[in-house]
Amino acid sequence: MAEVNSSPSDGEIWRDRVLLVLLAASLIGAIVQITMGSAVRVTGSGDGCPDWPTCFGSWIPPLEYHALMEYSHRTIGVLVGVTIIGAVVRVWMKHRGEVSVVMSSTAGLVAVAVTGGIGGAVVLSELDPALRTLHLMLAESVLLLMAHALVASVYVRSSGVDSGIKRGLLMMALAGSAMTLIALLSGSYAVWRGAGAVCPSWPLCGGAIIPQYEIVWIHVAHRVLALLSVFPAMGAAHMAMKVKGAEGSSAQVLRTLGIVLSVIIVAQILLGAANPWTGFQIWARVSHLTFASLQWVSMCLLTLLILLPVARSSLSGDAKAAEVQRSSVSGVAA
């Protein structure tokens, strides 16, 4: 019997298109927010507004490049927060019996609020590297939480359907997710420590195998962590592409996501190499973090689809068929 976490009064959450659009928009918006944050960082616009939440004491920023870049980053964050608020309100009003969706979406809202507060602390602390790393980690946690809310609205865990998904894939996906996040944060920390552009070549750092300075060690450590993250991530993608499952399971989506994840990983490697090859052009640096976030959220989605393998729509169809059968039996008996 499938384990479906819902109450009769809640309706079918997977049919709530407004909620699904809000959750998807929150997820996409969070990625755009992180991309904009990367652009702010690499253009040196992090202190474009020296105060927070206002910019030079005003709610309207001055018409100056760095101020507009920084304030645009903040504005996108506000819009993402408003979208998540809309999703949380709808979940609480219409689907409060869906505990997992309620908890993840509400936690996402809390994470956005804390991320905004940390962002303010970053500005007021004159862009402290540790705070900036924490700021990015919280932003990435928003991706995880909203991805969970979205997937849990469409899929559920089931004990009665054989999804054909092996435990090894779950372990590989979990390892890939963890290593991807560690590599992502290490890269951002390297940039914020001033180590982002100290290696003018790739894959070696200026031809040297053993770094001679601390700042070079920081950069090389990021490259090593990024390399290590590729193996479980690519392994999970490869295994996902081979998943076989019954109709109504997440198998088909997993196979598609495995292909997408493979493309993202290859693109991310090329973008990492493109940074020194292009002299650390802004487009290469921004794209590098964007694809790192895409790899992270793809790994999160992959893991969630393994944990929640059954489509709610298929279970809904099964329930309706059973009801029709019971009605028919009752009619014959009468």
N, C-alpha and C positions, 0 to 999 in steps of 0.2 A: 504494500500500500504506500503510495507516495506521501511524503511529508510536506504538506503545503501549509505555510504559516499565514492564515488569513481568517477572517470572521465573516459570516454570511452578510452582515450589513455593510461590509467594506466594498463589495463589488469586486470585479476582476481588475487588478491594478495594471495588468499588461494591456488592457484596452484603453487606459487613460492616456490619450495622446497628448493632452496638455502637460501632464506630469512628465512624460517621456521626453517631450521637446524641451522642457525646462531643465531636466537632468542632463540631456545631451548638450544643450547650450551652456550649461555650467561647466561641463567637462571641456568643451571646445574653448570657452572663454578663459578657463584657467591656463590652457596651453598658450593662448594668445597673450595672456598676462605675463607668463614666464618669458615668452619670446620678447615682449616689450621690455621686460626687466633686463634681459640680456643686452638689448640694444642700448638701454640707458647706461649699462655698465661699460660696454666697449667704446661708446662715444664719449665717455668721461662726463656724463650728465648726472651722475649720482648725487652730486651736490648742487644741481641746477636750481633747486629750491632749498635754501638753507634752513628753513623752518618747516614745521608740520603741525596740523594738517593743511595750513594755509601755505601760500608761496609768496615770500617777501611780504608777509602780513596781510595778503589779500586772497580772496577766494578765486580771483581771476588772475592767472599768471601773466607776467610781462611777455611781450611778443619777442622773446629771445630764444634761440635754438635749444640750449640746454635746459632752460626752465620749462619750455613746452614739452620736451622729451620726458622729463621727470614727471611733470603734471599729467601727461597722457598716461603714463604708467599707473599713477594713482587713480585716475579716472576709470581706467579699465578695471582695476581692482574693485572699485565701488560698484560698477555695473555687474561684475561677476557676483559680488555679494548680494546685490538686489535680486539677481536671478535665482541664487540659491535660497534666499528668503522666500521667494515665490514658490519654489519646489517644496520647501519644508512646510510652509503653510498648507499647501494642497495635500501633502502626505498626512499631516496631522488632522486635517478636516475630513478627508475622504478615505484614508487607508491606514488609520492608526493601528489597526490590527496587524499590519505588516511590520513586525518589530524590527527586523533587520534593516528594512528600508528607512524606517523612522530613525533608527539609531545612526546609520551611516550618513544620511542627509543632514541630520541635526549636528552630528560631529563635524561634518564638512563646513557648516555655517560657523560653528565655534572656531574651527581651524582658520577660516578666512578672517574672522575678527581678530584672532591672535596674530595672524600673519600681518595684517594691517598695522597692529600695534607694534610689532617687532620692526616693521618697515619704518615707522616713525622713530623708534629708538635708534635704528641704523642712521637716519639722517641726523638726529640730535647728538649721536656719539661720533660724528665725523667719519662715518662709513667704516666702523670696526670690522675687520675680516671675520671674526668669530660670529658676530651678530648677523652678518650678511650670509654666512653659510647656514645659520639657523633659519634665517628668513627664507632661503631657497628650499630648505628641507621641509618647512611647513607648507610652502606653496606646492611642493611635490606631493605632500600628504593630502592636500585638497584633491588632487587628481585621483589618488587611490580611493578616497572616500566617495567621491561622486561617481567614479567608475563602479564601485560596489553597489551604490544605490541604483544605478542604471541597470546593471546586469541582474541584480536581485529583483528588479521590477519585471523582468522578462523571463528569468529562469529561476528554478528552485532546486534544492537538493532532494533527491529521491532515493529511497531504499528499495524500491520495487522495480526499477528499470535498469537493465544492464546497458550502460552507456558505452562500454568498450574502452573506457579510458583507464590506463594503467597507472599504478601508484608511482612508478618510476618517472612518468611525465610530470606528475605533481611535484616530486622532489626536485627535478631539473628546473621546473618553472619557478619554484620558490628560491632556489639558489641563483638562478638568472636574475630574478627580480631584485634580490638583495645586493648582488654584485653590481648590477646596473646602477642602482641608487648610490652605492658607495663610490663608484667611478665618477658618476655625475657630480656628486658633492666635492670629491677630491679635485676635479677639474676647476670648479668654481672657486674653491679655496686657493688653488694655485694662482689663479688670475688675481684674486683679491690680495694675495701676498706679493704680487708683482712678479710672479714666476710664469705667467702665461705665455710670454714671448721670448723666453731666454734660450730656447733651443731653435736655432735657425734651420734645422734639417729634420728629416723623418725617414726611417724610424729611429735612427740614432740621433743623439743630441750633439750636433756639431762634430760627428765622427768619433766622439769619445764613448767608451762603453761604461766606464765608472765615473760618475759626476765628481767634480772637485769642490763644488760650493754648495752650501745649504739650499740656496734658492733653486739651483739646478736639480738637486735631489728631490725637491718638492714637485717639480715639473715631471721628472722621470718617474716618480712614484705614481703620479696620475696615469702616465702612459702604461705602466705595468698593470695597474688596477683595471684600466680600460681593456687591456689585452686579456686579462683573466676573466673579465665579465663576458667576453665574446663567446667563450666555450660553452658555459651552461645556457646562455641565451640562444645561441645558434642550435645547440642540442635540443632545447625545448621546442624551438621552431620546427626543426626537422622531425621530431617525434609527433608534433601536433599535425603535421601534414600527412601523417600515416594513420591517424586515428580513424577507427571504424566504429560506428554506433548505430543504434536503432533509429527509426524515424521518430522525430520529436525530441531527439537529444541535441546537445550542442556540438556534435561531431563535425557537421558541415561548416559551422562558423569557426570552429577550431582549426580546421584545415585551411580555410581562407586566411585566418589570422596568422597562421604559421608562415604562409607565403609573404604576407604583408610585413611581418616581423623580420623575415630574412632580408627583404629589400631594405628595410630601415637600418638594419645592422650594417649591411654593406655600405649604404650611403653614409652612415655615421663614421665608419672607418675612413672612407675617402675624404670626408669633410675634416676629420682630424688631421689627415695628411695635408689637406689643402691649406690649412692654417700657415704652417711654415713655408709651404711651396709658393703661396701668394704673398708672402711678407706680412701675414696676419691681417689681411683685409677685413673690414668690418662685416661684409656679407658672410665670409667664411666663419668668423667667430660667432656671429649671431645664429647662423644655421647649425653650427656644431652643437650649441646648447639646445636649440629647438628640437633637433633630431634625437638628442640624448633624452629629452623629456618624452618625445614620441616613443622611443624605445622603452622607457620606464612604464608609461601608461599602457603600452601594448603588452608588456610582460604582466602587468597587473590584470588586464582584461583576460589574458590567457589563463592565469592562475584562477581567476574567479569563474571562468567558464568550465574549468575542470572541477571546481568545488560545487558549482551549481549547474549540473549537467542536463537538466530536463526543462524543456520549454513549457511555460505555463499554458500556452495555447493548446498544446497536445493533451495536457492533463484535463483542461476544460472540455475538450472534445470527448475524451474518455468518460468524463463524469456525465455529460449530456447523453451519451450513448447508453450508459448504464441506467440513467433515469428513464429513457425511452423504453428500454427493455423491461424495467420494473413496471412501468405503466401498462405495457402490453400484457405482462403476466397477470397483473391485477384485473385487466379487462377480461381476459379469458376465464379467470377464476370467477368473476362476477357472472 
